[in-house]
C-alpha cells in the first residue's frame, strides 16, 4: 500500500471511530501530538488528505523515517490488513518516539 494512502485510511478510520463514540480523541487531537510544544496546531475541519499530508510532512522531516514508513506500509495489501495491524494513534505514537 502507498504510504500516503495508508495514512489517509488511518485518518478516515479514526474519524469514524471518534464519530461512533469509540474514542474521545478526535483526529485533530491525535495528530496534534506530533506538534506538541512546536506551536503548530491541527485545524479542525481539514479533509483526510490534508491531515495525511501534515503527517507526511512530519515523516519527511525526520531522518530515515520516510524510508522506514514506506517499507512498513508496503507490507499491507488492503485497508483491512493495515487496520488489523495499526491505528492512527499508534502511528503518531511511533512517530513521536523516533
C-alpha positions in Angstrom: 0.0 0.0 0.0 1.2 3.5 -0.8 2.3 5.4 2.3 0.0 8.5 1.7 -3.0 6.3 1.0 -2.3 4.2 4.1 -2.1 7.2 6.3 -5.4 8.5 4.8 -7.0 5.2 5.6 -5.9 5.5 9.2 -7.2 9.1 9.4 -10.6 8.1 7.9 -10.9 5.1 10.3 -10.0 7.1 13.3 -12.5 9.8 12.3 -15.2 7.1 12.1 -14.2 5.7 15.5 -14.4 9.1 17.1 -17.8 9.8 15.5 -19.2 6.5 16.7 -18.0 7.2 20.2 -15.2 4.6 20.2 -12.7 7.2 21.3 -12.9 10.6 22.9 -9.8 11.8 20.9 -10.5 13.5 17.6 -8.3 13.1 14.6 -7.0 16.6 15.2 -6.1 15.9 18.8 -4.3 12.7 17.9 -2.3 14.3 15.0 -1.7 17.4 17.1 0.5 15.2 19.4 3.1 15.3 16.6 3.4 19.0 17.1 3.1 19.3 20.9 5.4 22.1 22.0 6.1 23.2 18.4 3.5 25.9 18.3 1.7 24.2 15.4 -1.9 23.1 15.7 -4.1 21.0 13.5 -7.1 23.0 12.4 -10.5 21.4 12.7 -12.3 20.6 9.5 -9.3 19.6 7.4 -10.0 16.8 4.9 -8.4 13.4 5.4 -6.0 14.0 2.6 -4.9 17.3 4.2 -4.3 15.6 7.5 -2.4 12.8 5.8 -0.2 15.5 4.2 0.6 17.0 7.6 1.7 13.6 8.8 3.8 13.1 5.7 5.5 16.4 6.2 6.5 15.3 9.7 7.7 12.0 8.4 9.8 13.7 5.8 11.3 16.0 8.5 12.8 13.1 10.5 15.9 11.4 9.0 15.3 7.9 7.8 11.6 8.0 8.8 10.3 8.2 5.2 12.1 5.0 4.1 11.0 3.2 7.2 7.4 4.3 6.9 7.2 3.3 3.2 8.7 -0.1 4.0 6.2 -0.6 6.8 3.2 0.4 4.7 4.3 -1.7 1.7 3.6 -4.9 3.6 -0.1 -4.2 3.5 -2.2 -5.1 0.5 -5.5 -3.7 1.7 -7.0 -1.2 4.2 -8.3 -4.1 6.3 -4.8 -5.6 6.6 -3.5 -2.3 7.6 -6.2 -1.6 10.2 -5.6 -5.1 11.8 -2.0 -4.0 12.5 -2.1 -0.3 13.4 -4.3 2.7 14.0 -3.7 6.4 13.8 -2.9 6.8 17.4 -0.2 4.1 17.3 1.3 5.6 14.1 1.5 9.0 15.8 3.0 7.5 18.9 5.6 5.7 16.8 6.5 9.0 15.1 6.8 11.0 18.3 9.2 8.4 19.7 11.6 8.4 16.7 
